[in-house]
Amino acid sequence: MQIGIVGLPFTGKSTLFQTITKTHFDPSELAKSESHQAVVKVPDARLDKLTEMFNPKKKVNATIEFVDVVGLQKGDSGSTQFTGNFLSKVKTNDALVQVVRLFDNQAVPHPDGSIDMMRDINAFETEFILSDMALVEKRIESIKKQILKTQDDKLKRELPVLEKCLELLQEEKPLRDHHFNKEELQMLKTYQLLSIKPMLIALNFDETQINDTEKFLSEVIKHKSGHNTKILFFFGKIEMEMSDLSDEDAKVFMQDYGITESALDKLIREAYGLLGLQSFFTVGEDECRAWTIKKGMNAQEAAGEIHTDFYKKFIRAEVVHFDDFVETGSFAKAKELGKWRLEGKEYIVKDGDIISVRHS
């Protein structure tokens, strides 16, 4: 899964990228018109606990790829331009984090002249909607011509879905907050529409605004929150300083500023929710590993994430939930107390299941 970090110039998106990926670029590197990307381990206290219990040779966290998307430029009028290069890069991301600047810094003025949270958020929304509208209108026109020639049933099913999309876009509504069914989402996937991508709006404050966060957060939630649009806040400068500290020193640092959770942990949790993801575990003396799957996947599909042969030759899955395993202390005890189960291929895997696959 790939998450793109986007934002207007000088909002702190590269600071956020460096913080969560624990990378550091010098100014000349950041000035280059290239995207930066890094794979980040997903923190999981449950995996830490299982590793402590099994003491394996290797611990493998689930991962998510983050991309610092570049491409926004200043236009001749002084305002920000959403270039075709930028929009094409965003199309490949599974979800987006939009960094919105709330801090004031005279040394680095806002590219649009002032701090205006809703203006900046709406600028992205408008560009994404206009881009999608142009694509959908063109596709609808093409499909109608093809249907007249071929009477293709697949195109006949696709047309009303695109017409619904166009109706929503003309009402200036992002597609991400409409409830499309599984079949409709599959149809739309090939178009890489921008406004359908799950969006996490990240408000970037400085240390002088610690007491103001809830006021701004509430305002954005009131206007923008939806089932595929989430909002959080972070302190870019503080988080960047913390990224160089040990875990113990970082906790003390966070307490001094009243920060209860790191930007990385917030982002991962919210990103998982937005993308409809969850984790299951495989454990043993050689390895304890977290696997990322979509919510609603069955046992056979989850087994296929481990190895394609496990999907093809699936027989049963031995399952015990993490909570039950920790409570009982062993597979034998879990089995004795009825917490260990044999499940068939249609069993819907739950977040935190520990699974061992039986296969032919």
C-alpha distance (Angstrom), angle and dihedral (degrees) to the residues before:
residue distance angle dihedral
M1 . . .
Q2 3.79 . .
I3 3.79 124.0 .
G4 3.80 119.7 -165.9
I5 3.80 120.3 -147.2
V6 3.81 109.3 -148.0
G7 3.77 135.4 172.4
L8 3.76 145.1 135.3
P9 3.83 116.6 -76.1
F10 3.83 114.8 -73.8
T11 3.81 95.4 16.0
G12 3.82 94.9 118.9
K13 3.81 99.1 -105.2
S14 3.81 92.8 133.4
T15 3.80 88.7 47.6
L16 3.80 89.3 54.0
F17 3.81 91.4 46.8
Q18 3.81 92.1 51.2
T19 3.81 91.3 46.1
I20 3.80 98.1 52.1
T21 3.81 94.7 38.7
K22 3.83 94.0 41.4
T23 3.79 91.3 -130.1
H24 3.80 126.6 134.6
F25 3.80 125.9 -152.5
D26 3.77 127.6 -171.0
P27 3.84 116.7 -127.8
S28 3.82 92.7 -100.2
E29 3.80 90.2 56.5
L30 3.80 92.3 50.0
A31 3.81 90.8 49.4
K32 3.82 91.4 62.9
S33 3.80 116.4 102.3
E34 3.80 92.6 -125.2
S35 3.79 129.2 110.0
H36 3.79 117.5 -118.6
Q37 3.78 121.8 -144.2
A38 3.79 137.1 -176.7
V39 3.79 138.3 172.2
V40 3.81 113.4 -120.8
K41 3.79 127.3 -158.9
V42 3.79 112.7 -123.5
P43 3.82 108.5 -124.6
D44 3.81 110.5 -127.9
A45 3.80 122.8 173.1
R46 3.82 89.5 -164.4
L47 3.81 91.6 60.4
D48 3.81 89.0 47.4
K49 3.81 89.6 53.8
L50 3.82 93.5 48.2
T51 3.81 90.0 49.0
E52 3.79 89.1 52.1
M53 3.82 90.7 51.1
F54 3.84 97.7 45.2
N55 3.81 100.0 30.9
P56 3.85 90.9 -150.7
K57 3.79 127.2 -172.1
K58 3.80 89.2 -113.6
K59 3.81 139.6 23.7
V60 3.81 117.2 -158.0
N61 3.80 119.9 -167.9
A62 3.77 123.6 -158.9
T63 3.81 111.7 -102.7
I64 3.80 140.4 -144.7
E65 3.80 125.8 -166.4
F66 3.81 117.9 -132.1
V67 3.81 123.4 -162.4
D68 3.80 125.6 -163.8
V69 3.82 97.0 -145.1
V70 3.80 115.7 -149.5
G71 3.80 130.1 -174.0
L72 3.80 107.1 95.7
Q73 3.81 110.8 125.0
K74 3.78 140.5 -176.2
G75 3.82 111.4 -104.5
D76 3.80 127.8 -142.5
S77 3.80 89.8 -94.3
G78 3.79 91.0 55.6
S79 3.82 95.3 -109.5
T80 3.79 124.4 115.1
Q81 3.81 118.2 -86.6
F82 3.80 122.1 -147.4
T83 3.79 99.1 -145.1
G84 3.78 125.7 -155.9
N85 3.79 87.3 -118.5
F86 3.81 90.9 58.3
L87 3.82 94.5 46.4
S88 3.81 92.4 48.5
K89 3.82 90.5 53.1
V90 3.80 91.9 50.7
K91 3.83 91.5 52.8
T92 3.82 91.4 71.6
N93 3.83 95.2 55.8
D94 3.82 120.5 98.4
A95 3.81 92.6 -148.4
L96 3.79 137.3 0.0
V97 3.78 136.7 -131.3
Q98 3.81 110.4 -157.4
V99 3.81 111.2 -159.5
V100 3.80 111.6 -150.2
R101 3.80 120.9 -165.4
L102 3.81 118.7 -128.8
F103 3.82 98.8 157.9
D104 3.79 124.1 91.6
N105 3.80 120.8 -135.5
Q106 3.80 119.4 168.4
A107 3.80 90.7 -164.8
V108 3.83 89.7 60.5
P109 3.82 107.0 31.6
H110 3.79 121.2 -159.5
P111 3.85 109.3 -95.9
D112 3.81 90.7 -124.8
G113 3.80 94.0 49.0
S114 3.81 102.2 -107.9
I115 3.79 144.3 38.4
D116 3.80 108.6 -95.2
M117 3.80 114.7 155.5
M118 3.80 100.3 -170.0
R119 3.82 93.2 42.9
D120 3.81 90.5 56.0
I121 3.82 93.9 45.3
N122 3.79 92.2 48.1
A123 3.82 91.9 47.7
F124 3.80 89.9 65.3
E125 3.78 93.7 42.1
T126 3.80 92.3 51.7
E127 3.81 94.2 49.1
F128 3.80 92.4 48.1
I129 3.81 92.2 48.4
L130 3.82 93.0 48.4
S131 3.81 91.4 48.3
D132 3.82 91.5 50.0
M133 3.80 92.6 45.1
A134 3.80 92.4 55.3
L135 3.80 91.7 49.2
V136 3.82 95.5 45.2
E137 3.81 94.1 46.8
K138 3.80 90.5 51.9
R139 3.81 92.3 47.8
I140 3.82 93.7 48.3
E141 3.80 90.6 52.7
S142 3.82 90.8 49.6
I143 3.82 94.1 47.0
K144 3.82 93.1 50.8
K145 3.80 90.4 54.9
Q146 3.81 92.1 47.3
I147 3.83 92.9 49.1
L148 3.81 90.6 54.3
K149 3.81 88.8 55.0
T150 3.80 103.0 37.1
Q151 3.85 109.2 16.8
D152 3.83 85.8 -141.0
D153 3.84 110.6 -173.4
K154 3.80 93.6 -149.8
L155 3.81 91.5 55.2
K156 3.81 90.0 46.9
R157 3.83 89.0 57.0
E158 3.80 92.4 45.1
L159 3.81 96.6 50.5
P160 3.84 99.0 68.7
V161 3.83 90.2 47.2
L162 3.80 91.1 54.9
E163 3.80 91.3 43.9
K164 3.82 88.8 54.3
C165 3.81 88.8 50.2
L166 3.79 91.3 51.5
E167 3.80 91.3 49.4
L168 3.83 91.1 53.0
L169 3.81 92.8 45.7
Q170 3.81 91.9 49.9
E171 3.82 87.1 54.4
E172 3.85 86.7 53.8
K173 3.81 92.0 -114.1
P174 3.82 119.2 142.7
L175 3.81 112.9 -123.4
R176 3.83 92.9 -131.3
D177 3.78 92.0 75.8
H178 3.81 95.8 53.3
H179 3.81 117.4 92.4
F180 3.81 104.8 -121.1
N181 3.79 116.7 178.1
K182 3.81 123.4 -120.5
E183 3.81 94.6 -95.4
E184 3.82 92.4 48.8
L185 3.80 92.2 49.1
Q186 3.80 89.4 51.6
M187 3.81 90.0 53.1
L188 3.81 92.2 49.7
K189 3.81 95.6 44.5
T190 3.80 93.9 83.0
Y191 3.82 92.3 59.1
Q192 3.83 95.2 60.4
L193 3.81 90.6 -142.9
L194 3.80 113.5 -164.8
S195 3.80 102.8 -147.0
I196 3.82 91.6 52.1
K197 3.80 93.1 61.9
P198 3.82 114.5 104.6
M199 3.81 108.5 -103.2
L200 3.79 129.6 -150.5
I201 3.80 111.7 -168.2
A202 3.82 109.4 -152.5
L203 3.82 115.7 -164.9
N204 3.81 111.6 -151.6
F205 3.82 114.8 -148.1
D206 3.80 132.5 173.9
E207 3.81 128.1 -131.7
T208 3.82 93.0 -90.6
Q209 3.83 91.6 62.4
I210 3.79 100.9 55.7
N211 3.82 91.6 117.2
D212 3.82 93.6 47.3
T213 3.78 100.5 58.3
E214 3.81 99.3 95.6
K215 3.81 93.1 51.4
F216 3.81 93.5 56.4
L217 3.79 93.6 37.5
S218 3.80 91.2 55.0
E219 3.79 92.1 50.8
V220 3.81 93.7 53.1
I221 3.81 92.5 44.5
K222 3.80 89.6 52.8
H223 3.81 92.6 55.4
K224 3.79 105.8 28.1
S225 3.81 114.2 21.2
G226 3.81 115.7 117.6
H227 3.80 139.7 146.2
N228 3.82 89.6 -80.9
T229 3.81 98.7 29.1
K230 3.81 117.8 74.0
I231 3.80 131.9 175.2
L232 3.79 131.8 -148.9
F233 3.80 137.0 156.1
F234 3.79 135.3 -136.1
F235 3.80 140.8 175.8
G236 3.78 105.2 -119.0
K237 3.78 100.5 -169.4
I238 3.81 93.8 44.0
E239 3.81 93.1 45.5
M240 3.80 90.5 50.2
E241 3.79 90.9 54.2
M242 3.81 90.7 47.8
S243 3.80 92.7 52.9
D244 3.83 89.4 72.2
L245 3.82 93.4 53.2
S246 3.79 131.0 87.8
D247 3.81 116.2 -102.7
E248 3.81 90.8 -103.5
D249 3.81 94.4 49.4
A250 3.80 91.1 44.3
K251 3.83 90.3 56.3
V252 3.81 90.6 53.2
F253 3.80 90.0 47.0
M254 3.81 91.1 51.1
Q255 3.80 91.7 49.3
D256 3.81 90.8 52.6
Y257 3.80 90.0 56.5
G258 3.80 96.5 37.1
I259 3.83 93.1 -114.7
T260 3.79 110.7 151.8
E261 3.81 100.5 -174.7
S262 3.81 135.6 25.0
A263 3.79 122.3 -113.8
L264 3.81 90.4 -115.6
D265 3.81 94.3 54.9
K266 3.82 91.6 46.1
L267 3.77 93.2 48.6
I268 3.80 95.0 47.2
R269 3.80 93.3 48.4
E270 3.80 94.1 47.6
A271 3.82 93.1 41.1
Y272 3.81 90.7 52.8
G273 3.78 89.8 51.5
L274 3.81 93.8 46.9
L275 3.79 93.4 48.8
G276 3.80 92.9 44.8
L277 3.81 92.5 -119.0
Q278 3.78 133.7 152.6
S279 3.81 138.0 171.1
F280 3.79 135.1 -120.6
F281 3.81 126.1 -176.1
T282 3.77 140.6 -131.9
V283 3.81 115.8 -163.0
G284 3.78 140.7 -172.7
E285 3.78 145.3 119.5
D286 3.80 92.9 -73.0
E287 3.78 99.4 45.1
C288 3.81 145.6 -2.0
R289 3.80 110.0 -158.9
A290 3.82 138.6 177.0
W291 3.80 115.7 -144.1
T292 3.80 123.5 -159.5
I293 3.81 118.7 -138.8
K294 3.79 138.0 160.3
K295 3.80 116.5 -94.2
G296 3.80 109.8 -101.3
M297 3.80 95.4 35.8
N298 3.80 114.7 140.0
A299 3.81 127.3 -131.7
Q300 3.81 94.4 -95.9
E301 3.81 92.0 51.4
A302 3.82 91.0 47.4
A303 3.82 89.7 49.8
G304 3.80 88.2 54.2
E305 3.81 89.3 59.4
I306 3.81 88.1 61.8
H307 3.82 94.5 47.2
T308 3.80 133.5 -19.9
D309 3.82 90.0 -127.8
F310 3.81 89.5 59.0
Y311 3.81 88.9 60.5
K312 3.79 94.6 47.2
K313 3.81 95.5 43.8
F314 3.82 99.5 33.2
I315 3.81 115.9 150.3
R316 3.82 108.0 160.5
A317 3.79 140.3 -24.2
E318 3.78 123.0 -130.9
V319 3.81 104.5 -142.4
V320 3.79 136.1 -173.3
H321 3.78 123.2 159.8
F322 3.81 118.5 -119.3
D323 3.83 92.8 -119.0
D324 3.80 92.2 52.3
F325 3.79 92.8 45.3
V326 3.82 93.3 51.7
E327 3.80 90.7 45.6
T328 3.82 93.9 51.0
G329 3.82 96.4 35.6
S330 3.82 98.9 -141.4
F331 3.80 143.7 36.8
A332 3.83 90.2 -113.4
K333 3.80 92.6 55.3
A334 3.81 92.0 43.2
K335 3.80 89.1 53.2
E336 3.79 91.8 47.6
L337 3.82 90.6 53.0
G338 3.80 94.3 45.9
K339 3.82 94.8 -109.4
W340 3.83 93.4 115.6
R341 3.81 115.6 77.1
L342 3.79 142.4 -178.3
E343 3.81 109.0 -133.7
G344 3.80 132.4 -170.8
K345 3.77 127.6 -129.7
E346 3.82 94.5 -86.8
Y347 3.82 93.9 58.6
I348 3.83 108.9 121.9
V349 3.78 108.1 -128.3
K350 3.81 116.0 -127.0
D351 3.78 127.0 -144.7
G352 3.81 106.6 -91.9
D353 3.81 98.3 22.9
I354 3.80 116.3 148.4
I355 3.80 107.3 -143.5
S356 3.78 136.5 -169.5
V357 3.82 114.2 -174.2
R358 3.79 122.8 -139.9
H359 3.79 110.9 -155.6
S360 3.79 138.8 165.9
